[in-house]
Amino acid sequence: MKKYAVLLLLYILTAIVYADDDKMHLELYQDNAMQLNLNKLHGKKVIVILDSGAELEGTIKEVGTRFLHLEKITNRAFYQGVVKISEITTLLFKNK
């Protein structure tokens, strides 16, 4: 019985470690934090809100030093877009 309790405890601890690895660690205190966070989300679906208040939802295709390339933009069939990173005020994404 004690053997099964130890195995169960090891299983739970392993699950906790793997669950923690899935969380994205955000960069917040660097001058290029937005660019670093966008790079971490490469290939993921995001919503970016610009200085103007405009919202764009799409998949990150590429992140440059000054621009973000979005593809599969929602409600814009066959559209892609290039966004100036310095004009992004908010970045929304799902973190499973």
Secondary structure as UniProt FT lines:
FT   HELIX           2..21
FT   TURN            31..32
FT   HELIX           33..40
FT   TURN            41..43
FT   STRAND          45..50
FT   TURN            51..52
FT   STRAND          55..63
FT   STRAND          67..71
FT   TURN            74..75
FT   TURN            77..78
FT   STRAND          80..84
FT   HELIX           85..87
FT   STRAND          88..93
//
